[in-house]
């Protein structure tokens, strides 16, 4: 990921939940907040409700790949947390990608005209 690092601190996640903007779809809930930094930070949350560790890691890998392959479309300088929902385990990758991009667009994280280079 070119202009993104991991978001790891619990207080940073809580700040996003309380003060950030959010949007939801059947597969994810996404929270974001502008930081003004040149890099974005991405956090991924998968709860125990999703299943065992194998399923949670599978969903985390899919979300990370969704972000990585579409990173060029997103504006830098945001903290982003993606919270996986149960349907993310069983959704097809194309459906997940479409939902992910629509949620990011709804939050204003995409550049002009979809951010295509």
Secondary structure as UniProt FT lines:
FT   TURN            2..3
FT   STRAND          4..6
FT   HELIX           10..19
FT   STRAND          21..24
FT   STRAND          28..34
FT   STRAND          40..45
FT   HELIX           48..50
FT   HELIX           53..70
FT   HELIX           71..73
FT   STRAND          78..84
FT   HELIX           87..90
FT   HELIX           93..106
FT   TURN            107..108
FT   HELIX           112..115
//
